[in-house]
Amino acid sequence: MALNASLLGVRVERLAPVDTALLVVDMQVAYLDQETGWTRYLRERDPAGHAYFAERAAGTLVPNVATLVRAAREAGVSVVYTANGYVMDGARDYLRTRRGHVLDIGFVPRVDTHEYRIVDSCRPGAAEIVLRKFSTSAFTTTGLDALLRNLEVANLVVCGTATDACVGLTARDAADRGYVTVLAADATATYSQARQEHFVEMFGSYHGGVWSTGAIVEEWRS
């Protein structure tokens, strides 16, 4: 079911629901709605990148993440969410090197705003945890590792946005912490096809498995 062979032998053969979790990274209004501060900025500064992401998000990312969330719940797979956001005035609780982007272009939303919310199509359930992060990797500034170990998770399926940023670094960190990590490649998106393909190839070659949404759903239903 894996889409590629790993150069380093990191092969993923099974994703048993009992010890697998689905991690949904930053599927927030801030990045998926086309009239937020970040998306307007991107449209002005990088029209091609904005157009590519908007098309992929609407046609591939959002539907496939929603499919994975539904399939995970049906199979009894734990679903965990991350959301990028800040609380304090001036974003003082966010990384100092990123505060300019946070405040000037709305790249990261404040937690009490509509932009911070997870989009409705893959909204968290009442018993599903949303971890607020203020870094690229969810492992750096949240209790994700402790949560996964409490849930006795061995395998982690990662989806969301952006492929070569928060999704990618989180997935690589998961692999480094010993989780058998699968990138749901067609349930991720970034800002060009070249960037998407480069990261997917790199991850599959060195860090973990690269599976399609359909293959993951089929595995959980088998």
Disulfide bonds with the S-S distance in Angstrom:
none
